[in-house]
């Protein structure tokens, strides 16, 4: 059995970044096809990968012999149907965030995945930064202690040219705003480090661009483990920044990467409360071996999981947790109430998180 996996990428927006990552893993993946509704864009992308075929139809990918994996990078509203079709056809699947547009759809995907021959890997590439992995190492060794507080800032810039792309900024096609499309990665890190969420209260506003969805957010969270968290998001920053701080009983951790889109990468700062903890941190890091980061790191781990049958590095349950947070944020902002998790099937937003009133789409904040 060949160790190589043959992959096709559909959607050449963020899909172009995925293709760059596959090129960095020539012993693990070969790009067999690229697919985009823009045929010229597909041809240009295919030309950069020797032997790759350019197609404009998803049906062509499903019928392609020798293909192992389909990587879905299309607009969010298309994800569910493409995932289900690809799984039913026997392929392994990678899918960009958000995995789909509601908890109900996510549960439908889970049912399809349960009987599928192939695997389903949601994308959360920030998890694989070496800075964040150092924190996970300290947690595994029991050095961090009790979690107290986390603060997460996603201060990015999205101007009119970004929203000139027809599907962006609209509930029907993007499915949400800054909490869903931009900050979802950083917010996933909160659960990756501190476990499940218990309670959410959110205020949202649309202040930066004349779009349907939110572009500013302030969210207060209580975790199941008793710690607290705040999430601050804007798409109107003059200088883009992503920043995370975790405060534990034994130490404080802060991301210090200057790259707004690689918050998990080194450098991270670790400060113990005592000299003993400082020594434990140094000793732990003495054995730390940096690994591949971002998309390259996730794709390398996905390959290993597929070939060995070991658990995937990011699971559908991880993706569902991110969607449960999104559902709670939108329902809280619409109703002006705190939302308890988990969200059950009888919750009014289980089948569709889009707020009925769209109360922050007029340029003023919700709950105000």
C-alpha positions as CSV (number, residue, x, y, z in Angstrom):
1,X,0.0,0.0,0.0
2,X,1.4,3.4,-1.0
3,X,2.1,5.8,1.8
4,X,1.1,8.7,-0.5
5,X,-2.4,10.1,-0.4
6,X,-3.8,11.6,-3.6
7,X,-5.8,14.8,-2.9
8,X,-8.1,17.1,-4.7
9,X,-8.8,20.6,-3.4
10,X,-12.1,22.3,-4.2
11,X,-12.4,26.0,-3.8
12,X,-9.3,28.1,-4.5
13,X,-9.7,31.0,-2.1
14,X,-8.3,29.6,1.2
15,X,-7.7,26.4,-0.8
16,X,-4.6,28.1,-2.3
17,X,-3.1,28.0,1.2
18,X,-4.0,24.3,1.5
19,X,-2.2,23.6,-1.8
20,X,0.9,25.4,-0.5
21,X,0.9,23.1,2.5
22,X,0.6,19.9,0.4
23,X,3.6,21.0,-1.6
24,X,5.6,21.1,1.7
25,X,4.7,17.4,2.3
26,X,5.8,15.7,-1.0
27,X,6.4,12.3,0.7
28,X,2.8,12.3,2.1
29,X,0.5,13.9,-0.5
30,X,0.2,14.3,-4.3
31,X,-2.2,16.9,-5.7
32,X,-4.3,15.0,-8.3
33,X,-6.9,17.7,-9.0
34,X,-8.0,21.2,-8.3
35,X,-11.6,22.3,-8.7
36,X,-13.1,25.8,-8.9
37,X,-16.1,27.3,-10.6
38,X,-13.6,29.7,-12.2
39,X,-12.1,27.4,-14.8
40,X,-9.1,29.8,-15.5
41,X,-8.3,29.9,-11.8
42,X,-8.4,26.1,-11.7
43,X,-6.1,25.8,-14.7
44,X,-3.5,28.2,-13.1
45,X,-3.5,26.3,-9.9
46,X,-3.3,22.9,-11.6
47,X,-0.3,24.1,-13.7
48,X,1.7,24.6,-10.4
49,X,1.3,20.9,-9.6
50,X,2.7,18.5,-12.1
51,X,0.1,16.1,-13.3
52,X,-2.8,17.8,-11.5
53,X,-6.1,18.1,-13.4
54,X,-8.2,21.2,-13.5
55,X,-12.0,20.7,-13.2
56,X,-15.0,22.9,-12.5
57,X,-17.4,20.2,-11.3
58,X,-17.6,18.4,-8.0
59,X,-19.1,15.5,-9.8
60,X,-15.9,15.2,-11.8
61,X,-13.9,14.8,-8.5
62,X,-16.3,12.1,-7.2
63,X,-15.8,10.1,-10.4
64,X,-12.0,10.5,-10.5
65,X,-10.2,7.2,-10.2
66,X,-7.2,6.9,-7.8
67,X,-8.3,9.8,-5.7
68,X,-8.1,9.3,-1.9
69,X,-9.0,12.6,-0.3
70,X,-11.2,15.6,-1.1
71,X,-10.3,18.9,0.6
72,X,-13.3,21.2,0.8
73,X,-12.5,25.0,0.8
74,X,-15.7,26.3,-0.7
75,X,-18.1,29.0,0.8
76,X,-19.6,27.8,4.2
77,X,-23.1,27.3,2.9
78,X,-22.0,24.5,0.6
79,X,-20.1,22.4,3.1
80,X,-22.7,20.1,4.4
81,X,-23.8,18.7,1.0
82,X,-20.3,18.4,-0.3
83,X,-19.1,16.5,2.8
84,X,-22.0,14.1,2.8
85,X,-21.6,13.4,-0.9
86,X,-17.8,12.9,-0.6
87,X,-18.2,10.6,2.4
88,X,-20.9,8.6,0.6
89,X,-18.5,8.1,-2.4
90,X,-15.9,6.6,-0.1
91,X,-13.4,9.4,0.1
92,X,-11.5,10.8,3.1
93,X,-12.6,14.4,3.6
94,X,-10.9,17.6,4.9
95,X,-13.2,20.6,5.4
96,X,-12.5,24.2,6.2
97,X,-14.3,26.0,9.0
98,X,-17.2,26.3,9.7
99,X,-17.9,22.6,9.1
100,X,-21.5,23.5,8.4
101,X,-24.3,26.0,9.3
102,X,-26.1,24.6,12.3
103,X,-25.9,22.0,15.1
104,X,-28.6,20.0,13.3
105,X,-26.5,19.9,10.1
106,X,-23.4,19.0,12.1
107,X,-25.3,16.1,13.7
108,X,-26.5,15.0,10.3
109,X,-22.9,15.0,9.1
110,X,-21.9,12.9,12.1
111,X,-24.5,10.3,11.2
112,X,-23.1,10.2,7.7
113,X,-19.5,9.9,8.9
114,X,-20.3,7.1,11.3
115,X,-21.0,4.6,8.5
116,X,-18.5,6.1,6.0
117,X,-15.4,4.3,4.7
118,X,-13.4,7.5,4.8
119,X,-12.5,9.9,7.6
120,X,-13.7,13.5,8.2
121,X,-11.1,16.1,9.3
122,X,-12.3,19.6,10.2
123,X,-9.7,22.3,9.9
124,X,-8.3,24.0,13.0
125,X,-4.7,24.6,12.0
126,X,-3.9,27.1,14.8
127,X,-3.8,24.2,17.3
128,X,-0.5,23.0,15.8
129,X,1.6,26.0,16.6
130,X,4.7,25.1,18.7
131,X,3.9,27.8,21.2
132,X,0.5,26.3,21.9
133,X,1.9,22.8,21.9
134,X,4.3,23.9,24.7
135,X,1.3,24.9,26.8
136,X,-0.3,21.5,26.1
137,X,2.9,19.8,27.2
138,X,2.8,21.7,30.5
139,X,-0.8,20.7,31.0
140,X,0.0,17.0,30.3
141,X,2.7,17.2,32.9
142,X,0.4,18.8,35.5
143,X,2.5,21.9,35.8
144,X,-0.2,24.6,35.0
145,X,-2.4,24.0,38.0
146,X,-6.0,25.3,38.3
147,X,-7.2,27.4,35.4
148,X,-8.4,30.8,36.4
149,X,-9.0,33.1,33.4
150,X,-8.4,33.3,29.7
151,X,-8.5,36.4,27.5
152,X,-8.6,36.2,23.7
153,X,-8.4,39.1,21.3
154,X,-9.0,38.9,17.5
155,X,-8.3,42.4,16.1
156,X,-8.2,42.1,12.4
157,X,-9.0,44.3,9.4
158,X,-11.6,43.6,6.7
159,X,-12.4,46.5,4.4
160,X,-14.8,46.9,1.5
161,X,-12.6,45.0,-1.0
162,X,-12.9,41.9,1.2
163,X,-16.7,42.1,1.1
164,X,-16.8,42.7,-2.6
165,X,-16.7,38.9,-2.9
166,X,-20.4,38.2,-3.4
167,X,-20.9,35.5,-0.7
168,X,-19.1,37.3,2.1
169,X,-20.9,39.3,4.7
170,X,-24.3,37.6,4.1
171,X,-26.2,35.3,6.4
172,X,-27.3,33.0,3.6
173,X,-23.8,32.3,2.3
174,X,-21.2,33.2,4.9
175,X,-23.5,32.0,7.7
176,X,-22.2,34.5,10.2
177,X,-19.7,37.3,10.8
178,X,-16.5,37.8,12.7
179,X,-17.2,35.3,15.4
180,X,-17.7,32.6,12.8
181,X,-15.4,33.4,10.0
182,X,-12.4,35.1,11.6
183,X,-12.3,34.4,15.4
184,X,-13.5,30.8,15.3
185,X,-9.8,29.5,15.3
186,X,-8.7,31.5,18.3
187,X,-11.9,30.6,20.2
188,X,-11.3,26.9,19.4
189,X,-8.1,27.2,21.3
190,X,-10.1,28.2,24.4
191,X,-11.8,24.8,24.4
192,X,-8.6,23.0,23.3
193,X,-6.9,24.2,26.5
194,X,-9.7,24.6,29.0
195,X,-12.3,22.1,28.0
196,X,-16.0,22.6,27.5
197,X,-18.0,25.8,27.9
198,X,-20.8,26.1,30.5
199,X,-22.3,29.5,29.9
200,X,-22.2,32.3,27.3
201,X,-23.2,36.0,27.2
202,X,-22.6,38.0,24.1
203,X,-22.9,41.5,22.7
204,X,-22.5,42.0,19.0
205,X,-22.4,45.0,16.7
206,X,-22.0,45.8,13.0
207,X,-19.9,49.0,12.9
208,X,-17.0,48.6,10.4
209,X,-18.7,47.6,7.1
210,X,-22.3,47.8,5.7
211,X,-22.8,44.1,5.9
212,X,-25.5,41.8,7.2
213,X,-23.5,40.0,9.9
214,X,-21.5,41.2,12.9
215,X,-18.0,42.6,12.7
216,X,-17.5,43.4,16.4
217,X,-18.1,41.2,19.5
218,X,-17.6,41.1,23.2
219,X,-18.3,37.8,24.8
220,X,-18.2,36.6,28.4
221,X,-17.8,32.9,29.1
222,X,-17.9,30.5,32.1
223,X,-16.2,27.1,31.5
224,X,-17.3,23.8,33.0
225,X,-14.0,23.7,35.0
226,X,-15.0,27.0,36.7
227,X,-12.6,29.3,34.9
228,X,-13.7,32.4,33.1
229,X,-12.9,33.8,29.7
230,X,-13.5,36.9,27.6
231,X,-13.5,37.1,23.8
232,X,-13.0,40.4,22.0
233,X,-13.3,40.6,18.3
234,X,-13.2,43.4,15.7
235,X,-12.6,43.6,12.0
236,X,-11.8,47.3,12.2
237,X,-8.3,47.3,13.5
238,X,-5.7,49.6,12.1
239,X,-3.0,47.1,13.1
240,X,-3.9,43.4,13.0
241,X,-3.3,41.4,16.2
242,X,-4.3,38.1,17.7
243,X,-3.5,37.5,21.3
244,X,-4.3,34.9,24.0
245,X,-3.5,34.9,27.7
246,X,-4.2,32.0,30.0
247,X,-3.9,32.4,33.8
248,X,-3.5,29.3,35.9
249,X,-2.8,28.9,39.6
250,X,0.9,28.1,38.9
251,X,1.7,30.2,35.9
252,X,0.6,32.7,33.3
253,X,0.9,32.1,29.5
254,X,0.7,34.6,26.7
255,X,1.0,34.3,22.9
256,X,3.6,36.7,21.5
257,X,3.6,35.9,17.8
258,X,3.3,39.1,15.8
259,X,1.5,37.2,13.0
260,X,-2.3,37.7,13.4
261,X,-3.1,34.5,11.6
262,X,-0.7,32.2,13.4
263,X,-1.5,32.8,17.0
264,X,-0.4,29.3,18.0
265,X,3.1,29.6,16.7
266,X,6.2,30.5,18.8
267,X,7.0,32.7,20.5
268,X,4.9,32.2,23.6
269,X,5.8,33.5,27.0
270,X,5.5,31.3,30.1
271,X,5.9,32.8,33.6
272,X,5.8,30.6,36.7
273,X,4.7,32.0,40.1
274,X,7.6,30.4,41.9
275,X,11.1,29.5,41.2
276,X,10.2,25.9,41.5
277,X,7.6,26.3,38.7
278,X,10.1,28.1,36.6
279,X,12.4,25.2,36.9
280,X,9.7,22.7,36.1
281,X,8.9,24.7,32.9
282,X,12.5,24.8,31.8
283,X,12.9,21.0,32.4
284,X,9.7,20.3,30.5
285,X,10.8,22.4,27.5
286,X,14.2,20.8,27.5
287,X,12.5,17.7,26.0
288,X,10.2,19.6,23.6
289,X,10.8,18.9,19.9
290,X,9.2,21.5,17.5
291,X,7.0,20.0,14.8
292,X,5.3,21.2,11.7
293,X,2.9,24.0,12.2
294,X,-0.3,25.5,10.7
295,X,-1.9,23.6,7.7
296,X,1.3,21.7,7.1
297,X,1.3,20.4,10.7
298,X,-2.4,19.4,10.6
299,X,-2.1,17.7,7.2
300,X,0.9,15.7,8.3
301,X,-1.0,14.5,11.4
302,X,-4.1,13.7,9.3
303,X,-1.9,11.5,7.0
304,X,-0.5,9.7,10.0
305,X,-4.0,9.1,11.4
306,X,-5.4,7.8,8.1
307,X,-2.4,5.4,7.6
308,X,-2.2,4.1,11.2
309,X,-5.9,4.2,12.2
310,X,-5.1,6.4,15.2
311,X,-7.5,9.2,16.2
312,X,-7.6,12.3,14.0
313,X,-5.8,15.4,15.3
314,X,-9.1,17.4,15.1
315,X,-12.4,15.6,15.3
316,X,-16.0,16.3,14.4
317,X,-16.7,16.7,18.1
318,X,-14.2,19.6,18.2
319,X,-15.9,21.2,15.2
320,X,-19.3,20.7,16.9
321,X,-18.0,22.5,20.1
322,X,-17.1,25.5,18.0
323,X,-20.5,25.6,16.4
324,X,-22.2,25.2,19.8
325,X,-20.3,28.3,20.9
326,X,-21.4,30.2,17.8
327,X,-25.0,29.2,18.4
328,X,-24.9,30.4,22.0
329,X,-23.3,33.7,20.9
330,X,-25.9,34.5,18.4
331,X,-28.8,33.4,20.6
332,X,-27.4,35.4,23.5
333,X,-26.9,38.5,21.5
334,X,-30.4,38.3,20.0
335,X,-32.2,37.7,23.3
336,X,-30.1,39.6,25.7
337,X,-29.8,36.6,27.9
338,X,-27.0,34.2,29.0
339,X,-27.1,30.8,27.3
340,X,-26.3,27.5,29.0
341,X,-24.5,24.7,27.2
342,X,-24.9,22.1,26.0
343,X,-27.6,23.1,23.5
344,X,-30.2,20.4,23.1
345,X,-32.2,19.4,20.0
346,X,-35.2,21.3,21.4
347,X,-33.4,24.6,21.6
348,X,-34.8,27.3,19.2
349,X,-31.5,27.7,17.5
350,X,-30.5,24.1,17.2
351,X,-31.6,23.9,13.6
352,X,-30.5,27.4,12.6
353,X,-28.4,29.8,14.5
354,X,-29.2,32.8,12.4
355,X,-31.0,35.4,14.6
356,X,-34.5,36.0,13.5
357,X,-34.4,39.7,14.2
358,X,-30.8,40.4,12.9
359,X,-30.9,43.2,15.5
360,X,-27.3,44.2,15.1
361,X,-27.3,44.5,11.3
362,X,-28.4,48.2,11.4
363,X,-25.0,49.5,12.7
364,X,-25.9,49.5,16.4
365,X,-25.0,46.9,19.0
366,X,-27.3,44.2,20.2
367,X,-28.7,44.2,23.7
368,X,-28.6,47.9,23.7
